[in-house]
Amino acid sequence: MILALVGLAIALESGDEVRVELRGGGELSGYALTASETALELSNAQGHVEVPTALVSRAWVEGVELDPSRYRQDVEAFHAAQLAARSAEGLRTPPVLVVGAASAIWPGTGHLLLGQPREFLAYSAVELALLGIGAYWVLGPQLLGPLIPLAFLDIGFRAYAVAETTREARKRRAFVSLAPRPAGGAVIQIAWGGAVSSPYLTGMAPIH
């Protein structure tokens, strides 16, 4: 009874340790990486392995055994949660051009749009210091010579802010992509014998 209650409390999440037995023989284990409606992608020492739920006869998540129907439901729920997280991230992240333009106009504003108030305060403080130094040379000794290197310094500072915020915005929007794959890593797709067609497939482990 206690084990049944524990099983009901299990919800598949990224990084969970998963072990499955396959119909027709064989066993795989790894850590949950991502999912589709019909397959779970595991990460292990051999790389990334995509396992269709239809081929799973028994499954354990974090040491708790799940029956095949419950396992399929958890994979579907994991997939739906990932889609929801990507959608929410996409809504929170402004377009890259907006973030970059905001940083160019006032360093730190792009960080604020990305939900980074500390970075906004830090960049604003530096920009105010640069403008204060410039104002001193204009209103005080009225020397324009020091303003030239100061202007280049300010341009470089703004360019750095633009580069940093646009890189962060691109990284977040890459997460929204529905088909992320590890760079340079083979995705082994488990299937009953025969060829499998997939644009990401670089290896296959047939099951006989």
C-alpha positions as CSV (number, residue, x, y, z in Angstrom):
1,M,0.0,0.0,0.0
2,I,2.8,2.4,0.9
3,L,4.7,1.5,-2.3
4,A,1.6,2.2,-4.3
5,L,1.2,5.6,-2.7
6,V,4.9,6.4,-3.4
7,G,4.4,5.3,-7.0
8,L,1.4,7.7,-7.4
9,A,3.6,10.6,-6.0
10,I,6.3,10.0,-8.6
11,A,6.3,12.5,-11.5
12,L,8.9,12.1,-14.2
13,E,11.3,15.1,-14.3
14,S,14.4,16.1,-16.2
15,G,17.5,14.4,-14.5
16,D,15.5,11.5,-13.0
17,E,17.2,8.2,-13.0
18,V,15.2,5.8,-15.3
19,R,15.7,2.1,-15.9
20,V,13.6,0.2,-18.4
21,E,13.2,-3.4,-19.6
22,L,12.4,-3.8,-23.3
23,R,9.9,-6.1,-24.9
24,G,11.8,-8.9,-26.6
25,G,14.7,-8.6,-24.1
26,G,17.3,-6.0,-23.1
27,E,17.5,-3.3,-20.5
28,L,18.5,0.4,-20.6
29,S,19.2,2.9,-17.9
30,G,20.1,6.6,-17.8
31,Y,18.8,10.0,-16.8
32,A,15.7,11.6,-18.3
33,L,16.7,14.3,-20.8
34,T,13.7,15.2,-22.9
35,A,10.5,13.5,-24.2
36,S,8.0,13.4,-27.1
37,E,4.5,12.0,-26.8
38,T,5.7,8.5,-27.6
39,A,9.4,8.3,-26.5
40,L,11.7,9.2,-23.7
41,E,15.3,10.3,-24.4
42,L,17.8,9.1,-21.9
43,S,21.4,10.3,-21.3
44,N,23.9,7.7,-20.2
45,A,27.6,6.7,-20.7
46,Q,26.9,5.6,-24.3
47,G,25.3,8.9,-25.3
48,H,21.7,9.8,-25.9
49,V,19.2,7.0,-26.3
50,E,15.6,7.5,-27.6
51,V,13.3,4.8,-26.2
52,P,9.8,4.5,-27.6
53,T,7.3,3.9,-24.7
54,A,5.6,1.1,-26.8
55,L,8.8,-1.0,-26.4
56,V,8.9,-0.7,-22.6
57,S,7.6,-3.7,-20.6
58,R,8.8,-2.6,-17.2
59,A,10.1,0.8,-15.9
60,W,11.6,2.2,-12.8
61,V,11.8,6.0,-12.0
62,E,14.1,6.9,-9.1
63,G,13.9,3.3,-8.0
64,V,10.1,3.1,-8.0
65,E,8.6,0.6,-10.4
66,L,5.8,1.9,-12.7
67,D,3.5,-0.3,-14.8
68,P,3.8,0.3,-18.6
69,S,0.5,2.4,-18.8
70,R,1.6,4.6,-15.9
71,Y,5.0,5.0,-17.4
72,R,3.5,6.1,-20.7
73,Q,1.3,8.6,-18.9
74,D,4.3,10.0,-17.1
75,V,6.3,10.4,-20.3
76,E,3.4,12.2,-21.9
77,A,3.0,14.5,-18.9
78,F,6.8,15.1,-18.9
79,H,6.5,16.1,-22.6
80,A,3.6,18.4,-21.9
81,A,5.4,20.1,-19.0
82,Q,8.4,20.7,-21.2
83,L,6.2,22.3,-23.9
84,A,4.6,24.5,-21.3
85,A,7.9,25.6,-19.8
86,R,9.2,26.4,-23.3
87,S,6.1,28.4,-24.1
88,A,6.3,30.3,-20.8
89,E,10.0,31.1,-21.4
90,G,9.2,32.3,-24.9
91,L,6.5,34.7,-23.6
92,R,8.9,36.0,-20.9
93,T,11.8,36.6,-23.3
94,P,11.6,39.7,-25.4
95,P,12.9,39.6,-29.0
96,V,16.6,39.7,-29.4
97,L,16.5,43.0,-31.4
98,V,14.5,44.7,-28.6
99,V,16.9,43.6,-25.9
100,G,19.9,44.7,-28.0
101,A,18.4,48.1,-28.8
102,A,17.5,48.7,-25.2
103,S,21.0,47.9,-24.1
104,A,22.5,50.3,-26.7
105,I,20.2,53.1,-25.6
106,W,21.0,52.6,-21.9
107,P,23.2,49.8,-20.7
108,G,21.3,47.7,-18.2
109,T,17.9,48.1,-19.7
110,G,18.2,44.9,-21.7
111,H,19.1,43.1,-18.5
112,L,16.0,44.5,-16.9
113,L,13.8,43.2,-19.8
114,L,15.4,39.8,-19.2
115,G,14.4,39.9,-15.5
116,Q,17.9,40.7,-14.2
117,P,17.4,43.8,-11.9
118,R,20.9,43.4,-10.2
119,E,22.6,43.6,-13.6
120,F,20.5,46.6,-14.5
121,L,21.6,48.5,-11.4
122,A,25.3,47.5,-12.0
123,Y,25.3,48.6,-15.6
124,S,23.4,51.8,-14.9
125,A,25.9,52.7,-12.1
126,V,28.8,52.4,-14.5
127,E,27.0,54.4,-17.2
128,L,26.1,57.1,-14.8
129,A,29.8,57.2,-13.7
130,L,30.9,57.6,-17.3
131,L,28.4,60.3,-18.0
132,G,29.4,62.1,-14.7
133,I,33.0,62.1,-15.7
134,G,32.1,63.5,-19.1
135,A,29.9,66.2,-17.6
136,Y,32.8,67.2,-15.3
137,W,35.2,67.7,-18.2
138,V,32.5,69.7,-20.2
139,L,31.2,71.9,-17.4
140,G,34.4,72.2,-15.3
141,P,37.8,72.7,-17.0
142,Q,35.9,72.7,-20.3
143,L,38.5,70.5,-21.9
144,L,37.3,68.4,-24.8
145,G,40.4,66.2,-25.2
146,P,39.6,63.7,-22.5
147,L,36.1,63.3,-23.9
148,I,37.4,61.4,-26.9
149,P,38.8,58.3,-25.1
150,L,35.8,58.5,-22.7
151,A,33.4,58.4,-25.6
152,F,35.2,55.3,-27.0
153,L,35.0,53.7,-23.6
154,D,31.3,54.4,-23.4
155,I,30.7,53.0,-26.9
156,G,32.7,49.8,-25.9
157,F,30.7,49.5,-22.7
158,R,27.4,49.7,-24.5
159,A,28.6,47.2,-27.1
160,Y,29.5,44.8,-24.4
161,A,26.1,45.2,-22.8
162,V,24.4,44.6,-26.2
163,A,26.5,41.5,-26.8
164,E,25.8,40.1,-23.3
165,T,22.0,40.6,-23.4
166,T,21.5,39.4,-27.0
167,R,23.5,36.3,-26.2
168,E,21.3,35.6,-23.2
169,A,18.1,36.3,-25.2
170,R,19.3,33.9,-27.9
171,K,20.1,31.2,-25.4
172,R,16.7,31.5,-23.8
173,R,14.9,31.4,-27.2
174,A,17.0,28.4,-28.2
175,F,15.4,26.6,-25.2
176,V,12.0,27.4,-26.7
177,S,13.0,25.3,-29.8
178,L,11.0,22.1,-29.7
179,A,13.8,19.9,-31.1
180,P,17.0,20.5,-29.2
181,R,19.7,18.0,-29.8
182,P,23.2,17.7,-28.3
183,A,25.9,19.2,-30.5
184,G,28.0,16.5,-32.0
185,G,26.3,13.8,-30.0
186,A,24.8,10.7,-31.6
187,V,21.1,9.9,-30.7
188,I,20.6,6.2,-30.7
189,Q,17.0,5.3,-31.5
190,I,15.7,2.0,-30.1
191,A,13.4,0.2,-32.5
192,W,12.3,-3.2,-33.7
193,G,14.7,-4.4,-36.4
194,G,15.0,-2.4,-39.6
195,A,15.9,1.1,-40.6
196,V,14.6,4.1,-38.8
197,S,14.1,7.4,-40.5
198,S,15.0,10.5,-38.4
199,P,16.8,13.8,-39.3
200,Y,18.8,13.5,-36.0
201,L,19.6,9.8,-36.2
202,T,23.2,8.9,-36.4
203,G,23.1,5.4,-34.9
204,M,20.6,2.7,-34.2
205,A,20.3,-0.3,-31.8
206,P,17.9,-2.8,-33.3
207,I,16.0,-5.1,-31.0
208,H,15.3,-8.6,-32.2
